[in-house]
Amino acid sequence: MESIRMRIRPLGGALFVSVLALALARPLPLTVFAQSPAPTAAQPQSASANPASVEQGKFILHKFEQPIGEETYQISRDGDSLSAKIDFKFTDRSSPVPLTAAFRSASDWTPRAFEIKGKNSRSTDIDEAVEVQTEKIRLRDRDKWSEAARPPQFFTIAGYAPTTMQMLLVRYWATHGSPAQLATLPRGQVKVEPRGSDTVSIDGKPQKFERFTIEGLIWGRETLWFDANRNLVAAVTTDAEFDHFEAIREGYESGLGTFVGLAGSDGMAALADISKGISGSRAEKIALVGGTLIDGTGRDPVPDSVVLIEKGRIVDAGPKSRVKIPGGTLKVDARGKTILPGLWDMHAHFEQVEWGPIYLAAGATTVRDCGNEFEFITAVRDAVANGRGLGPRLLLAGIVDGTGPSAIGVARVDTPEQAKMWTDKYHDAGFQQMKIYSSVKLEELKDVADAAHRLGMTVTGHVPIGLNAYQTIAAGQDQINHIPYIVDIMVPPLPDDASRLDHAKARANLDLNSPASQKAIAFLLQHGTVVDPTLALFEFFTASTAKPAATIEPGVVKVAPELEAILADVGPPSPDADIGEKVFAKELAVVGALHKAGVPIVAGTDQTVPGHSLHREIELYVQAGFTPMEAIQAATIVPARVMGLDKEVGTVEPGKRADVIILDGNPLESIHNIRKVEYVITNGTMYNCAELWRNVGFQP
């Protein structure tokens, strides 16, 4: 069964790994970079072992700030050439991810050859090479060779790893005139931008570093810091699973949290600067005139309506014949359009600042982050809240995990004291929930739930390894992320030695009318358990070369090129692909049955295809048996109620926050019209969604 669901790489990779098992700007001083072509080591080691060695170093690799491996490099001189050999390896939840790279250049870092081979995530491989000739470039992708013209300026690099290649990229860029755009091979181009300097405490001593961002290696921006000897000290980026990833030079690990927070703040500041060029109204008074109002309450639509907004609040909403528009109000012609409450995404991992414009472009004005790096997500949340960043309002669930091979992050709860410490920390920082991950033990889950409930927080998350949803809910877990955990308690028990394929077949053959299924539904109702199914995520797992990703989610062809290459890269159908299809069909049916019974369902995506998967999630609810209105409510008023904010937001009614979207179509006539978001209003500002999409490299 693993082959059914491990062949493709949606964006939420790290934070749903156990579900897969179940479901199967200031520039550096010129002298710093240009004084000589050869680098200077940050911590020089003896050259006697290798007289040709110019530089060597080590980076400690982290995922969600947890150390998981290391990268070592050595640069040697051979005549007029410099050669770098790099070993990169980490272990992510028991899965080894090894990578090697070799790079040869002229003494000014102009590339002559590059080869990279190995894995850059648990489920992705890379095997590429570049040979530089006088007038052309030879490129190898696995066994296939091709040729291209040699650009005037270029560098050889393939993605976020290894970190050493990013260091050498910036050295090349700085010694070749700091071009606005730089071609990269085997593909793409990058933008390197100086972003000023930061003073960071390293083992209690303040040190000054120059900060840069790089765009083009991954979707979005990476942040790098260099010391005065032109050595890369820290890189805050995302890996090939689009999870938080950090590389910190050995000896600088004490600054990790500071670097992460700085990256979040700087990214939001950069996006805020860019957003100043996005058209939209910041008028104090706005009237949306003539559109069909679907206010989210379940009442009948109001044709030819007026929605009055003043200072970011809804003043009135109803028929144009009744609502009086005051003088001095900016009138927005909404004839032929549909007005809805802003959408919610209740399962996000806001791991890059670029998610901000994407969520808004998709019409999501409120997002629940279901597990993130503390320093990063608080910096991003506060930037948005204070008008210093572009994005939806963020509600936060603080992730905790237990010690074990599948653990993630740094928030460990192996004792009652740790459970209280982390719950207090998240609560004091303004988090609304606790998020349980896959290695938490049952007793510690109870401790977290008890502590959270005393503080007025709720508990969401996975069902940890070795437990089932009955146990976690009885222990105090209020909400369950991902529908397979619910399916799991509906299937008949299997022998301990049952294979993943056996489990998959059991799910595919689930009887929703069986006593086990009915018992599960009754239990969820009794405990008021909330489920965010992330159906769009599991549907996406069924993609293959026979069923391309774009046929499941057409938004794949509209994402940034760096993303499309990953999302569209699926393998051939497995021998058991039909079972995977049947499992997803059963998951869809379970969501329909839960909703029919009255179990609260809230729309969430776990990232998948940025922005578009929220629309797909809502479409899937209609397939599952929701009415279009009920599907819309699962992404508006229902999550607002679940999070205790229904008096503030979730419908278009007087007195509520003006989180409003305007669609070019009526989703009650066809739920697919939920994709046609033209304008989004939040924080007192109306944005043009097409410009928001383009802001981060997507097509509208």
C-alpha positions as CSV (number, residue, x, y, z in Angstrom):
1,M,0.0,0.0,0.0
2,E,2.9,2.3,0.5
3,S,3.4,2.4,-3.2
4,I,-0.1,3.7,-3.7
5,R,0.5,6.8,-1.7
6,M,4.2,7.6,-1.6
7,R,4.7,8.2,-5.3
8,I,3.8,11.9,-5.4
9,R,4.9,14.8,-3.2
10,P,2.2,17.2,-2.0
11,L,3.4,20.1,0.0
12,G,2.4,19.0,3.5
13,G,4.8,16.1,3.5
14,A,6.3,16.2,7.0
15,L,3.2,16.8,9.0
16,F,1.1,14.0,7.7
17,V,3.6,11.2,7.5
18,S,1.7,8.9,9.9
19,V,-1.4,9.4,7.9
20,L,0.3,8.0,4.8
21,A,1.1,4.9,6.8
22,L,-2.5,4.6,7.9
23,A,-4.0,5.3,4.5
24,L,-1.4,4.3,2.4
25,A,18.6,45.4,1.7
26,R,22.2,46.4,1.9
27,P,25.0,44.7,-0.2
28,L,28.0,43.2,1.4
29,P,31.1,45.4,1.2
30,L,32.7,44.7,-2.1
31,T,36.0,43.7,-0.4
32,V,34.3,40.8,1.4
33,F,33.6,39.0,-1.8
34,A,36.0,40.4,-4.3
35,Q,39.3,40.7,-2.6
36,S,40.4,37.3,-3.9
37,P,38.8,34.4,-5.8
38,A,39.5,31.8,-3.2
39,P,37.4,31.5,0.0
40,T,38.6,31.9,3.5
41,A,37.4,29.2,6.0
42,A,35.4,30.3,9.0
43,Q,37.2,27.7,11.1
44,P,40.4,26.7,9.3
45,Q,41.5,23.2,9.7
46,S,45.0,21.8,9.2
47,A,46.0,21.8,5.6
48,S,48.7,19.2,6.1
49,A,46.3,16.3,5.6
50,N,45.4,17.8,2.2
51,P,47.9,20.5,1.0
52,A,45.5,21.4,-1.9
53,S,42.6,22.1,0.5
54,V,41.5,25.7,0.5
55,E,38.4,25.5,2.7
56,Q,36.4,22.9,4.6
57,G,33.4,23.2,6.8
58,K,30.3,21.6,8.2
59,F,26.6,22.5,8.5
60,I,24.2,21.0,11.0
61,L,20.9,20.3,9.1
62,H,17.5,20.8,10.8
63,K,13.9,20.2,10.0
64,F,11.5,22.3,12.1
65,E,14.6,23.3,14.1
66,Q,15.3,19.7,15.1
67,P,18.8,18.6,14.2
68,I,18.5,15.7,11.7
69,G,21.9,15.4,9.9
70,E,24.9,17.3,8.6
71,E,26.6,18.5,5.5
72,T,30.3,18.6,5.0
73,Y,32.3,20.2,2.2
74,Q,35.9,20.6,1.1
75,I,37.2,23.0,-1.5
76,S,40.5,22.3,-3.1
77,R,42.7,24.1,-5.7
78,D,44.0,22.3,-8.8
79,G,46.0,24.6,-11.0
80,D,43.5,27.4,-12.1
81,S,40.5,25.4,-10.9
82,L,38.6,25.1,-7.7
83,S,36.9,21.8,-6.9
84,A,34.3,21.3,-4.2
85,K,33.1,17.9,-2.9
86,I,30.0,17.9,-0.7
87,D,28.3,15.2,1.4
88,F,24.8,15.9,2.6
89,K,22.8,13.5,4.7
90,F,19.9,13.6,7.1
91,T,17.5,11.1,8.6
92,D,13.8,12.2,8.6
93,R,11.5,10.0,10.7
94,S,13.8,6.9,10.2
95,S,14.2,7.6,6.5
96,P,17.8,8.3,5.3
97,V,18.2,11.2,2.8
98,P,21.7,11.1,1.4
99,L,23.0,13.4,-1.3
100,T,26.5,14.1,-2.8
101,A,27.6,16.9,-5.1
102,A,30.8,17.7,-7.0
103,F,31.5,21.2,-8.4
104,R,34.5,22.4,-10.4
105,S,35.0,26.1,-11.4
106,A,37.5,28.6,-12.5
107,S,39.2,30.6,-9.7
108,D,36.4,33.3,-10.0
109,W,33.7,30.6,-9.4
110,T,32.7,30.4,-13.0
111,P,31.3,26.8,-13.3
112,R,33.1,24.2,-15.4
113,A,31.3,21.1,-14.2
114,F,28.6,20.1,-11.7
115,E,27.1,16.8,-10.6
116,I,24.5,16.0,-8.0
117,K,23.1,12.6,-7.1
118,G,21.0,11.0,-4.3
119,K,17.9,12.0,-2.5
120,N,16.7,15.5,-1.5
121,S,13.7,14.3,0.5
122,R,12.3,11.0,1.7
123,S,10.4,10.4,-1.5
124,T,12.4,12.3,-4.1
125,D,15.6,11.4,-6.0
126,I,17.9,13.6,-8.0
127,D,20.6,12.6,-10.5
128,E,21.8,15.4,-12.7
129,A,25.0,16.8,-14.2
130,V,26.2,19.9,-16.1
131,E,29.3,20.0,-18.4
132,V,30.4,23.5,-19.4
133,Q,32.0,23.9,-22.9
134,T,33.2,27.0,-24.7
135,E,29.9,27.8,-26.5
136,K,27.5,25.3,-25.1
137,I,26.3,23.4,-22.1
138,R,25.7,19.7,-21.9
139,L,23.0,18.7,-19.4
140,R,22.2,15.2,-18.0
141,D,19.0,14.3,-16.2
142,R,19.4,10.7,-15.1
143,D,20.4,8.9,-18.4
144,K,19.2,11.5,-20.8
145,W,21.6,14.1,-22.2
146,S,20.7,17.4,-23.9
147,E,22.5,20.6,-25.0
148,A,21.9,24.3,-24.5
149,A,23.6,27.5,-25.5
150,R,26.0,28.8,-22.9
151,P,24.6,31.9,-21.2
152,P,26.9,34.9,-20.7
153,Q,26.6,34.5,-16.9
154,F,25.3,31.5,-15.0
155,F,25.8,29.2,-12.1
156,T,25.2,25.5,-11.6
157,I,22.8,24.5,-8.8
158,A,19.8,22.2,-8.4
159,G,17.4,23.2,-5.6
160,Y,17.9,24.0,-1.9
161,A,20.5,21.3,-1.3
162,P,23.3,21.0,-0.7
163,T,23.7,24.3,1.3
164,T,27.3,24.7,0.2
165,M,26.2,25.3,-3.4
166,Q,24.0,28.2,-2.2
167,M,27.1,29.7,-0.5
168,L,29.1,29.4,-3.8
169,L,26.2,30.8,-5.8
170,V,26.3,34.0,-3.7
171,R,30.0,34.2,-4.0
172,Y,29.8,33.9,-7.8
173,W,27.0,36.5,-7.9
174,A,28.9,39.0,-5.8
175,T,32.1,38.6,-7.9
176,H,30.3,39.0,-11.2
177,G,28.6,42.3,-10.8
178,S,25.7,41.2,-8.6
179,P,23.3,40.8,-11.6
180,A,19.6,41.4,-11.1
181,Q,18.8,38.0,-12.4
182,L,21.2,35.1,-12.8
183,A,20.7,32.0,-15.0
184,T,21.0,28.7,-13.2
185,L,21.7,25.3,-14.8
186,P,20.4,22.7,-15.2
187,R,17.3,25.0,-15.3
188,G,15.8,28.3,-14.1
189,Q,17.1,31.6,-12.9
190,V,17.5,33.2,-9.5
191,K,17.3,36.6,-7.9
192,V,19.8,37.4,-5.1
193,E,18.9,40.4,-2.9
194,P,20.9,41.9,-0.1
195,R,18.6,42.6,2.8
196,G,20.8,44.4,5.3
197,S,22.6,43.1,8.4
198,D,21.6,41.5,11.7
199,T,23.4,41.2,15.0
200,V,22.8,37.7,16.5
201,S,23.9,36.3,19.8
202,I,26.1,33.3,19.3
203,D,26.8,31.5,22.6
204,G,26.2,34.8,24.4
205,K,28.4,36.9,22.1
206,P,26.8,39.4,19.6
207,Q,28.0,38.8,16.0
208,K,27.1,40.8,12.9
209,F,26.0,39.0,9.7
210,E,24.9,40.2,6.3
211,R,21.5,38.9,5.3
212,F,20.5,37.9,1.7
213,T,17.4,36.3,0.1
214,I,17.4,34.0,-2.9
215,E,14.4,33.5,-5.1
216,G,14.1,30.8,-7.8
217,L,15.7,27.7,-6.3
218,I,12.5,26.8,-4.5
219,W,9.0,28.4,-4.7
220,G,9.4,31.6,-2.7
221,R,12.4,33.1,-0.9
222,E,15.2,31.6,1.1
223,T,17.2,33.6,3.7
224,L,20.9,33.3,4.1
225,W,23.4,35.0,6.4
226,F,27.2,35.5,5.8
227,D,30.0,36.4,8.1
228,A,32.7,38.9,7.3
229,N,34.9,36.2,5.8
230,R,32.2,35.4,3.1
231,N,31.2,32.2,4.8
232,L,27.6,31.1,4.9
233,V,26.6,30.9,8.5
234,A,22.9,30.1,8.3
235,A,20.3,29.3,5.7
236,V,16.5,29.2,6.5
237,T,14.6,27.6,3.6
238,T,12.2,24.8,2.8
239,D,13.2,21.3,1.7
240,A,11.9,19.2,-1.3
241,E,8.8,18.4,0.8
242,F,8.2,22.1,1.4
243,D,8.8,21.8,5.1
244,H,10.8,24.1,7.2
245,F,14.5,23.4,6.8
246,E,17.6,25.1,8.3
247,A,21.3,24.6,7.8
248,I,23.5,26.2,10.5
249,R,27.3,26.2,10.3
250,E,28.8,24.2,13.1
251,G,29.5,26.5,16.0
252,Y,26.5,28.8,15.3
253,E,23.6,26.6,16.4
254,S,22.7,28.8,19.4
255,G,21.5,31.4,16.9
256,L,19.0,29.1,15.2
257,G,15.8,30.4,16.7
258,T,16.9,34.0,16.1
259,F,17.6,33.3,12.4
260,V,14.2,31.6,12.0
261,G,12.4,34.5,13.5
262,L,14.4,37.0,11.4
263,A,13.6,35.1,8.2
264,G,9.8,35.3,9.0
265,S,9.9,39.0,9.8
266,D,12.0,39.9,6.8
267,G,9.9,37.9,4.4
268,M,6.7,39.5,5.5
269,A,8.4,43.0,5.3
270,A,9.4,42.2,1.7
271,L,5.9,41.1,0.8
272,A,4.4,44.2,2.4
273,D,6.7,46.3,0.2
274,I,5.6,44.4,-2.9
275,S,1.9,44.6,-1.9
276,K,2.1,48.4,-2.1
277,G,2.0,48.1,-5.8
278,I,-1.2,45.9,-5.7
279,S,-4.3,47.8,-6.7
280,G,-7.2,47.8,-4.2
281,S,-9.1,50.1,-2.1
282,R,-8.2,51.2,1.4
283,A,-11.2,53.5,1.6
284,E,-12.7,54.0,5.0
285,K,-16.2,53.4,3.6
286,I,-17.0,50.8,0.9
287,A,-20.3,49.7,-0.6
288,L,-20.6,46.5,-2.6
289,V,-23.5,47.3,-4.8
290,G,-25.8,45.0,-7.0
291,G,-24.3,41.6,-6.3
292,T,-26.1,38.5,-5.1
293,L,-25.4,38.1,-1.4
294,I,-24.9,34.7,0.1
295,D,-24.4,35.7,3.7
296,G,-23.3,32.3,5.0
297,T,-26.2,31.9,7.6
298,G,-28.1,29.5,5.3
299,R,-30.7,32.1,4.5
300,D,-31.8,32.5,0.8
301,P,-29.5,34.5,-1.4
302,V,-30.3,38.2,-1.6
303,P,-30.2,39.5,-5.3
304,D,-29.3,43.1,-6.0
305,S,-27.9,43.6,-2.6
306,V,-25.7,46.2,-0.8
307,V,-23.0,45.4,1.7
308,L,-21.8,48.5,3.6
309,I,-18.3,48.4,5.1
310,E,-16.8,51.0,7.4
311,K,-13.4,50.8,9.0
312,G,-13.2,47.1,8.4
313,R,-16.6,46.2,9.9
314,I,-19.9,45.4,8.2
315,V,-22.4,48.1,8.9
316,D,-25.3,46.8,6.9
317,A,-26.1,44.0,4.4
318,G,-29.3,43.4,2.6
319,P,-31.5,44.4,-0.4
320,K,-30.5,47.6,-2.2
321,S,-34.0,48.8,-1.8
322,R,-33.5,48.8,2.0
323,V,-29.9,49.7,2.6
324,K,-29.0,53.4,2.4
325,I,-25.5,54.3,1.2
326,P,-24.1,57.3,3.0
327,G,-22.3,60.1,1.1
328,G,-18.6,59.8,0.7
329,T,-18.8,56.0,0.3
330,L,-16.7,54.2,-2.4
331,K,-19.2,52.2,-4.5
332,V,-18.0,48.9,-6.0
333,D,-20.1,47.6,-8.8
334,A,-20.9,44.0,-8.0
335,R,-23.6,43.4,-10.5
336,G,-23.4,39.9,-11.9
337,K,-21.2,38.8,-9.0
338,T,-21.7,36.9,-5.8
339,I,-20.7,38.1,-2.4
340,L,-19.7,35.6,0.3
341,P,-18.0,35.6,3.7
342,G,-14.2,35.1,3.5
343,L,-13.2,31.5,3.5
344,W,-11.3,29.6,6.1
345,D,-8.5,27.0,5.7
346,M,-8.5,25.0,8.9
347,H,-5.5,22.9,8.1
348,A,-2.5,25.0,7.0
349,H,1.2,24.9,7.5
350,F,2.2,28.5,6.7
351,E,5.9,27.6,6.1
352,Q,6.7,30.3,3.6
353,V,5.7,34.0,3.6
354,E,4.5,33.5,0.1
355,W,1.5,31.6,1.4
356,G,0.0,34.9,2.6
357,P,-0.9,36.3,-0.8
358,I,-1.9,32.9,-2.0
359,Y,-4.4,32.4,0.7
360,L,-5.9,35.8,0.1
361,A,-6.0,35.2,-3.7
362,A,-8.0,32.0,-3.1
363,G,-10.4,33.9,-0.8
364,A,-9.1,32.6,2.5
365,T,-9.2,35.4,5.0
366,T,-8.7,33.2,8.1
367,V,-6.2,30.3,8.3
368,R,-5.5,27.9,11.2
369,D,-1.9,26.9,11.2
370,C,-1.7,23.3,12.4
371,G,1.9,23.1,13.5
372,N,4.9,25.3,12.8
373,E,8.2,26.7,14.1
374,F,7.4,28.9,17.1
375,E,9.6,31.9,16.2
376,F,8.6,31.9,12.5
377,I,4.9,31.6,12.8
378,T,4.6,34.1,15.7
379,A,6.6,36.6,13.6
380,V,4.4,36.1,10.6
381,R,1.2,36.3,12.6
382,D,2.2,39.5,14.3
383,A,3.3,41.1,11.1
384,V,-0.1,40.4,9.5
385,A,-2.0,41.6,12.5
386,N,0.0,44.8,12.8
387,G,-0.3,45.6,9.1
388,R,3.4,44.9,8.3
389,G,2.7,41.8,6.2
390,L,0.3,40.6,3.5
391,G,-1.8,37.6,4.5
392,P,-4.9,36.2,6.2
393,R,-5.5,36.3,9.9
394,L,-3.7,33.4,11.5
395,L,-5.0,31.2,14.3
396,L,-2.3,28.9,15.7
397,A,-2.1,25.4,17.0
398,G,1.1,24.7,18.8
399,I,2.6,21.4,17.8
400,V,4.0,18.9,20.4
401,D,5.5,15.5,19.9
402,G,7.0,12.7,21.9
403,T,10.4,11.2,21.6
404,G,10.7,8.5,18.9
405,P,11.9,7.7,15.4
406,S,8.9,9.5,13.9
407,A,9.2,12.6,16.0
408,I,9.3,16.1,14.5
409,G,10.2,19.5,15.8
410,V,11.6,20.4,19.2
411,A,8.5,20.5,21.4
412,R,8.8,17.2,23.3
413,V,6.1,16.1,25.8
414,D,7.5,13.0,27.5
415,T,6.6,14.0,31.0
416,P,3.7,15.9,32.7
417,E,6.1,18.8,33.4
418,Q,7.0,19.1,29.7
419,A,3.3,18.9,28.7
420,K,2.5,21.8,31.1
421,M,5.6,23.8,30.0
422,W,4.8,23.7,26.3
423,T,1.1,24.3,26.8
424,D,1.9,27.3,28.9
425,K,4.4,28.6,26.4
426,Y,2.0,28.4,23.5
427,H,-0.9,29.8,25.5
428,D,1.2,32.8,26.6
429,A,2.1,33.5,23.0
430,G,-1.5,33.7,22.0
431,F,-2.0,30.2,20.4
432,Q,-5.6,29.0,20.3
433,Q,-4.9,25.2,20.3
434,M,-2.5,22.5,20.9
435,K,-1.6,20.1,18.0
436,I,-0.8,16.5,18.9
437,Y,1.7,14.8,16.6
438,S,2.5,11.1,16.0
439,S,4.8,10.1,18.8
440,V,2.9,11.4,21.8
441,K,2.1,8.8,24.4
442,L,-1.5,8.4,25.7
443,E,-0.7,9.7,29.3
444,E,1.1,12.8,27.9
445,L,-1.8,13.4,25.5
446,K,-4.0,13.5,28.6
447,D,-1.6,15.9,30.3
448,V,-1.6,18.2,27.3
449,A,-5.4,18.1,27.0
450,D,-5.9,18.8,30.7
451,A,-3.5,21.7,30.7
452,A,-5.0,23.1,27.5
453,H,-8.6,22.9,28.7
454,R,-7.7,24.6,32.0
455,L,-6.3,27.5,29.9
456,G,-9.3,27.7,27.6
457,M,-7.5,26.1,24.6
458,T,-8.7,23.1,22.6
459,V,-6.7,20.2,21.3
460,T,-6.4,19.0,17.6
461,G,-4.1,16.8,15.8
462,H,-3.1,13.3,14.6
463,V,-3.9,10.0,16.3
464,P,-0.4,9.0,17.5
465,I,1.2,5.7,16.5
466,G,-0.1,2.8,18.5
467,L,-3.3,4.6,19.5
468,N,-6.8,5.0,17.9
469,A,-9.2,7.8,17.8
470,Y,-11.4,6.3,20.5
471,Q,-8.4,6.6,22.9
472,T,-7.3,10.1,21.9
473,I,-10.8,11.6,22.0
474,A,-11.5,9.9,25.4
475,A,-8.2,11.4,26.6
476,G,-9.4,14.9,25.7
477,Q,-8.5,15.5,22.1
478,D,-11.3,17.8,20.7
479,Q,-10.5,17.6,17.0
480,I,-9.0,15.1,14.6
481,N,-6.9,16.0,11.6
482,H,-7.2,13.8,8.5
483,I,-10.1,11.4,7.6
484,P,-8.1,8.1,7.6
485,Y,-7.9,8.2,11.4
486,I,-11.7,8.0,11.5
487,V,-11.9,5.4,8.8
488,D,-9.5,3.3,10.9
489,I,-11.9,2.9,13.8
490,M,-14.7,1.8,11.4
491,V,-12.9,-1.2,9.8
492,P,-12.9,-4.6,11.5
493,P,-9.8,-5.4,13.5
494,L,-7.0,-7.0,11.6
495,P,-4.2,-9.4,12.8
496,D,-1.1,-7.8,14.2
497,D,0.9,-9.0,11.3
498,A,-1.4,-7.6,8.6
499,S,0.3,-5.7,5.8
500,R,-0.3,-2.2,4.7
501,L,-2.0,-3.7,1.6
502,D,-4.3,-5.7,3.9
503,H,-5.2,-2.5,5.8
504,A,-5.9,-0.7,2.5
505,K,-8.2,-3.5,1.3
506,A,-10.1,-3.4,4.6
507,R,-10.6,0.4,4.1
508,A,-11.6,-0.1,0.5
509,N,-14.3,-2.6,1.6
510,L,-15.6,-0.6,4.6
511,D,-19.3,-1.0,5.2
512,L,-20.7,2.3,6.5
513,N,-23.8,0.6,7.8
514,S,-21.8,-1.9,9.9
515,P,-22.0,-1.8,13.7
516,A,-18.4,-0.6,13.9
517,S,-19.1,2.3,11.6
518,Q,-22.2,3.3,13.4
519,K,-20.5,3.0,16.7
520,A,-17.7,5.4,15.5
521,I,-20.2,8.0,14.3
522,A,-22.1,7.9,17.5
523,F,-18.9,8.2,19.6
524,L,-17.9,11.3,17.6
525,L,-21.3,12.9,18.0
526,Q,-21.3,12.1,21.8
527,H,-18.0,13.9,22.2
528,G,-18.6,16.8,19.9
529,T,-15.5,15.9,17.9
530,V,-14.6,18.1,15.0
531,V,-13.0,16.6,11.9
532,D,-10.9,18.3,9.2
533,P,-10.7,15.6,6.6
534,T,-8.1,17.1,4.1
535,L,-9.9,15.2,1.3
536,A,-8.1,17.1,-1.4
537,L,-4.8,15.9,0.0
538,F,-5.8,12.2,-0.2
539,E,-7.4,12.6,-3.6
540,F,-4.1,14.1,-4.9
541,F,-2.3,10.9,-3.8
542,T,-4.2,9.0,-6.5
543,A,-2.4,10.9,-9.3
544,S,-0.1,9.0,-11.7
545,T,1.1,9.2,-15.2
546,A,-2.2,7.5,-16.2
547,K,-4.1,10.1,-14.1
548,P,-2.1,13.3,-14.2
549,A,-2.2,15.7,-11.2
550,A,-3.8,18.4,-13.3
551,T,-6.8,16.2,-14.1
552,I,-7.4,16.0,-10.3
553,E,-6.5,19.7,-9.5
554,P,-6.4,22.0,-12.6
555,G,-4.7,24.6,-10.4
556,V,-1.4,22.6,-10.9
557,V,-0.8,24.3,-14.2
558,K,-1.2,27.7,-12.7
559,V,1.3,27.5,-9.8
560,A,4.8,28.9,-10.0
561,P,7.1,26.9,-12.3
562,E,9.2,25.6,-9.4
563,L,6.1,24.1,-7.9
564,E,4.5,22.8,-11.1
565,A,7.6,20.7,-11.8
566,I,7.2,19.0,-8.4
567,L,3.5,18.6,-8.3
568,A,3.2,17.3,-11.9
569,D,6.1,14.8,-11.4
570,V,4.1,11.6,-10.6
571,G,5.1,8.0,-11.2
572,P,3.3,5.3,-13.2
573,P,0.2,3.7,-11.6
574,S,1.1,1.0,-9.1
575,P,-0.2,-2.5,-9.4
576,D,-2.6,-1.6,-6.5
577,A,-3.7,1.7,-7.8
578,D,-7.3,0.6,-8.1
579,I,-7.3,-0.1,-4.3
580,G,-6.0,3.4,-3.7
581,E,-8.9,4.8,-5.8
582,K,-11.4,2.7,-3.8
583,V,-9.9,3.8,-0.5
584,F,-10.3,7.5,-1.4
585,A,-13.9,6.8,-2.6
586,K,-14.6,5.3,0.9
587,E,-13.0,8.3,2.6
588,L,-15.2,10.6,0.6
589,A,-18.3,8.5,1.6
590,V,-17.2,8.6,5.3
591,V,-17.1,12.4,5.3
592,G,-20.6,12.4,3.8
593,A,-21.8,10.1,6.5
594,L,-20.3,12.1,9.3
595,H,-21.8,15.3,8.0
596,K,-25.2,13.7,7.5
597,A,-25.1,12.5,11.1
598,G,-24.2,16.0,12.4
599,V,-20.4,15.7,13.1
600,P,-18.8,19.1,12.5
601,I,-16.7,19.1,9.3
602,V,-14.3,22.0,8.6
603,A,-12.4,22.6,5.4
604,G,-8.7,22.2,5.5
605,T,-6.0,21.4,2.9
606,D,-2.7,20.5,4.6
607,Q,-1.2,22.7,1.8
608,T,-1.2,20.3,-1.2
609,V,-1.7,22.7,-4.2
610,P,-1.4,26.2,-2.7
611,G,-4.7,28.1,-2.8
612,H,-6.4,25.8,-5.2
613,S,-6.8,22.8,-2.9
614,L,-9.1,24.8,-0.6
615,H,-11.5,25.1,-3.5
616,R,-11.1,21.5,-4.3
617,E,-11.9,20.5,-0.7
618,I,-15.2,22.4,-0.9
619,E,-16.0,20.8,-4.2
620,L,-15.3,17.4,-2.8
621,Y,-17.8,18.0,0.1
622,V,-20.5,18.5,-2.5
623,Q,-19.5,15.1,-4.1
624,A,-19.7,13.7,-0.6
625,G,-23.4,14.8,-0.2
626,F,-23.2,18.3,1.2
627,T,-25.5,20.9,-0.4
628,P,-23.4,23.7,-2.0
629,M,-24.6,25.9,0.9
630,E,-23.4,23.4,3.5
631,A,-20.1,23.0,1.7
632,I,-19.6,26.8,1.8
633,Q,-20.5,26.8,5.5
634,A,-17.8,24.2,6.2
635,A,-15.4,26.9,5.1
636,T,-17.0,29.8,6.8
637,I,-19.4,29.8,9.7
638,V,-18.7,26.2,10.9
639,P,-15.0,26.8,11.5
640,A,-15.8,30.2,13.0
641,R,-18.1,28.4,15.5
642,V,-15.5,25.7,16.2
643,M,-12.9,28.3,17.0
644,G,-15.4,30.3,19.1
645,L,-15.3,33.3,16.7
646,D,-18.8,33.1,15.2
647,K,-19.9,36.3,16.9
648,E,-17.0,38.1,15.1
649,V,-16.7,36.5,11.7
650,G,-18.0,33.7,9.5
651,T,-21.0,35.4,7.9
652,V,-21.8,38.7,6.2
653,E,-23.9,40.4,8.9
654,P,-23.9,43.8,10.5
655,G,-21.3,44.2,13.3
656,K,-19.0,41.5,12.0
657,R,-15.5,41.8,10.7
658,A,-15.5,42.6,7.0
659,D,-13.9,39.5,5.7
660,V,-15.7,39.3,2.4
661,I,-15.0,37.9,-1.1
662,I,-16.6,38.6,-4.5
663,L,-17.0,35.8,-7.0
664,D,-17.6,36.0,-10.7
665,G,-20.3,33.3,-10.6
666,N,-22.7,31.7,-8.2
667,P,-21.4,28.7,-6.2
668,L,-25.0,27.6,-5.3
669,E,-25.6,27.1,-9.0
670,S,-22.3,25.3,-9.5
671,I,-19.9,24.7,-6.6
672,H,-17.0,25.0,-9.1
673,N,-17.7,28.8,-9.1
674,I,-16.1,28.9,-5.7
675,R,-12.8,29.1,-7.7
676,K,-13.8,32.4,-9.3
677,V,-12.7,34.7,-6.6
678,E,-12.0,38.2,-8.1
679,Y,-11.7,40.4,-5.0
680,V,-11.0,39.8,-1.3
681,I,-11.6,42.2,1.5
682,T,-9.8,41.8,4.8
683,N,-8.2,44.1,7.4
684,G,-10.1,47.0,5.8
685,T,-8.5,46.6,2.4
686,M,-9.9,45.2,-0.9
687,Y,-7.4,43.3,-3.0
688,N,-7.5,42.3,-6.7
689,C,-7.0,38.5,-6.6
690,A,-5.3,38.3,-10.0
691,E,-2.6,40.6,-8.8
692,L,-2.2,38.6,-5.6
693,W,-1.7,35.4,-7.6
694,R,0.9,37.1,-9.8
695,N,2.6,38.6,-6.8
696,V,4.1,35.2,-6.0
697,G,4.6,33.8,-9.5
698,F,1.3,32.1,-10.0
699,Q,-1.1,32.6,-12.9
700,P,-4.5,34.0,-12.1
